[in-house]
Amino acid sequence: MSTLFIDAVIIPVDPAQPRWFRGWLSVDDDGRITGLGEGTPDPATTAAFSEVVDLNGAFLAPGFISAHSHIYTGGMRGIAHTEPLYTWVTQNSAMLAEADPEIMYWLSRAGGLDHLAAGVTSVYNFTQSRVVCRFDYASSTLKAVKVHDPDFVTRQIDGVADAGIRFVTSVRVDDEQLPEADAVAGFDAAMSHLTTIDAKTPALNLGGSVYGAVQWASGRRTAELEKELMEKWSITNQAHFVETAEQIEIQQAKFDWYDDAGVLGTDFAFGHFVHPTERMVERVVESGTSVVWQAMSNGRLGSGIADITGLLTKDVTVGMGVDDQSCTDTSDPFENMRTGLFTQRAVHSDASIMSVDRVLHLHTLGSASSIGVSDKVGSLTVGKYADLVVVDPRHPATGPVWDPVATYVLACGLRHMRKVYVGGKVAFDADLPGGVTGADGVTYDEVNRAADEGMVRSAVAGGFTPAY
């Protein structure tokens, strides 16, 4: 169905277009943007569309991209609320050790819907490994708590796809927790499973990726194996790295394992990158490696403040992610942008060091670039997918709009979200109870109920008791 949006305040986040303008945007039957411009189309043009949506001056912007999410974690909000990264992640693992593939399916589907309701239309998703681990402080490595079958991961992929969000699937290799052949076979099973998603909903699958794990490895082989799998499957890699100040010298010492293995480059990104050395930054710049920034998560866990403005000065490609729902406790890109914007300004005592336009770019087109999908999503550009958010600053009112981009970034939030479109089709509608019913007839409420019940079953089996 072709759709024409009219009377919209359009924020395209496209360097080739104005910052904003009042006008129209058209979408074809394949869910791609076919045109946009100022003013009002003539009646003959309007009549050619199956549907005309009058936005009556509401904002129309590209869907947010979360370039770093663990989408299954919504059932663990509020846990370890005064703990740093490694203590927090160990509790996550303990609560999930008794989960089964169907619990992971519903947790992943619920997480996808939660992201959509927040205006996130594409996500780089770190799946929960089939090897549930705890962090071992003595060795600074991951130790297996429980090993599941490969469908523990593939059912997560199914859940995200059934949520209707676009996604990159990131899978950890687990070569130090399993025999290497077994670890590779499990990884290959997940990558092969993506072909079944292509047969069902090809436009949603944005590709596979390696869940980089060198930060927790004991030797160089992990980096070498990740490189081999990147080449085997022609995929990207994103690694959590120097996220926390805990054991920072040990983390920094492992950087050369990636560099020596030839992993750095345009197909690779460091997630977090809060505590790099000068040499690490130099190699990121030289190699064209990206960095993905989780401002809210870094604050919640007390990890630190990444020098994002310094990286941007060096022309590093930077994206943003909303990270775990259990370490930001909300998948809110507006709050994430503002947290990042304000902390960068505060740490430099300079309000001009990062603009509203720049931080919006980071959570849309910058994020798409950092994970290699900017040809498909991230801006309102002809030929890209029509992944859109409709945000109305008048409901509830934010006052007169002097600069639409500034109002959008600084004054709007989830309470202003009216609709979210993926490929020109409604994926979330604030006026519908529970959002939007899935293609299989399952409602938002039913998905969340199944996810919550599964999470409680797993956690209680592991010795955790919910307050209610």
Rosetta blueprint (number, residue, H / E / L):
1 M L
2 S L
3 T E
4 L E
5 F E
6 I E
7 D E
8 A E
9 V E
10 I E
11 I L
12 P L
13 V L
14 D L
15 P L
16 A L
17 Q L
18 P L
19 R L
20 W L
21 F E
22 R E
23 G E
24 W E
25 L E
26 S E
27 V E
28 D L
29 D L
30 D L
31 G L
32 R E
33 I E
34 T E
35 G E
36 L E
37 G E
38 E E
39 G L
40 T L
41 P L
42 D L
43 P H
44 A H
45 T H
46 T H
47 A H
48 A L
49 F L
50 S L
51 E E
52 V E
53 V E
54 D E
55 L L
56 N L
57 G L
58 A L
59 F E
60 L E
61 A E
62 P E
63 G L
64 F E
65 I E
66 S E
67 A E
68 H E
69 S E
70 H E
71 I L
72 Y L
73 T H
74 G H
75 G H
76 M H
77 R L
78 G L
79 I L
80 A L
81 H L
82 T L
83 E L
84 P L
85 L H
86 Y H
87 T H
88 W H
89 V H
90 T H
91 Q H
92 N H
93 S H
94 A H
95 M H
96 L H
97 A L
98 E L
99 A L
100 D L
101 P H
102 E H
103 I H
104 M H
105 Y H
106 W H
107 L H
108 S H
109 R H
110 A H
111 G H
112 G H
113 L H
114 D H
115 H H
116 L H
117 A H
118 A L
119 G L
120 V E
121 T E
122 S E
123 V E
124 Y E
125 N E
126 F E
127 T L
128 Q L
129 S L
130 R L
131 V E
132 V E
133 C E
134 R E
135 F E
136 D E
137 Y L
138 A L
139 S L
140 S L
141 T E
142 L E
143 K E
144 A E
145 V E
146 K E
147 V E
148 H L
149 D L
150 P L
151 D H
152 F H
153 V H
154 T H
155 R H
156 Q H
157 I H
158 D H
159 G H
160 V H
161 A H
162 D H
163 A H
164 G L
165 I L
166 R E
167 F E
168 V E
169 T E
170 S E
171 V E
172 R L
173 V L
174 D L
175 D L
176 E L
177 Q L
178 L L
179 P L
180 E H
181 A H
182 D H
183 A H
184 V H
185 A H
186 G H
187 F H
188 D H
189 A H
190 A H
191 M H
192 S H
193 H H
194 L H
195 T H
196 T H
197 I H
198 D H
199 A H
200 K H
201 T L
202 P L
203 A L
204 L L
205 N E
206 L E
207 G E
208 G E
209 S E
210 V E
211 Y E
212 G E
213 A L
214 V H
215 Q H
216 W H
217 A L
218 S L
219 G L
220 R L
221 R H
222 T H
223 A H
224 E H
225 L H
226 E H
227 K H
228 E H
229 L H
230 M H
231 E H
232 K H
233 W H
234 S L
235 I L
236 T E
237 N E
238 Q E
239 A E
240 H E
241 F E
242 V L
243 E L
244 T L
245 A L
246 E L
247 Q L
248 I H
249 E H
250 I H
251 Q H
252 Q H
253 A H
254 K L
255 F H
256 D H
257 W H
258 Y H
259 D H
260 D H
261 A H
262 G L
263 V L
264 L L
265 G L
266 T L
267 D L
268 F E
269 A E
270 F E
271 G E
272 H E
273 F L
274 V L
275 H L
276 P L
277 T L
278 E H
279 R H
280 M H
281 V H
282 E H
283 R H
284 V H
285 V H
286 E H
287 S H
288 G L
289 T L
290 S E
291 V E
292 V E
293 W E
294 Q L
295 A H
296 M H
297 S H
298 N H
299 G H
300 R H
301 L L
302 G L
303 S L
304 G L
305 I L
306 A L
307 D L
308 I H
309 T H
310 G H
311 L H
312 L H
313 T H
314 K L
315 D L
316 V L
317 T L
318 V E
319 G E
320 M E
321 G L
322 V L
323 D E
324 D E
325 Q L
326 S L
327 C L
328 T L
329 D L
330 T L
331 S L
332 D L
333 P H
334 F H
335 E H
336 N H
337 M H
338 R H
339 T H
340 G H
341 L H
342 F H
343 T H
344 Q H
345 R H
346 A H
347 V H
348 H H
349 S L
350 D L
351 A L
352 S L
353 I L
354 M L
355 S L
356 V H
357 D H
358 R H
359 V H
360 L H
361 H H
362 L H
363 H L
364 T L
365 L H
366 G H
367 S H
368 A H
369 S H
370 S H
371 I L
372 G L
373 V L
374 S L
375 D L
376 K L
377 V L
378 G L
379 S L
380 L L
381 T L
382 V L
383 G L
384 K L
385 Y E
386 A L
387 D L
388 L E
389 V E
390 V E
391 V E
392 D L
393 P L
394 R E
395 H L
396 P L
397 A E
398 T L
399 G L
400 P L
401 V L
402 W L
403 D L
404 P H
405 V H
406 A H
407 T H
408 Y H
409 V H
410 L H
411 A L
412 C L
413 G L
414 L H
415 R H
416 H H
417 M E
418 R E
419 K E
420 V E
421 Y E
422 V E
423 G L
424 G L
425 K E
426 V E
427 A E
428 F E
429 D E
430 A L
431 D L
432 L L
433 P L
434 G L
435 G L
436 V L
437 T L
438 G L
439 A L
440 D L
441 G L
442 V L
443 T L
444 Y H
445 D H
446 E H
447 V H
448 N H
449 R H
450 A H
451 A H
452 D H
453 E H
454 G H
455 M H
456 V H
457 R H
458 S H
459 A H
460 V H
461 A H
462 G L
463 G L
464 F L
465 T L
466 P L
467 A L
468 Y L
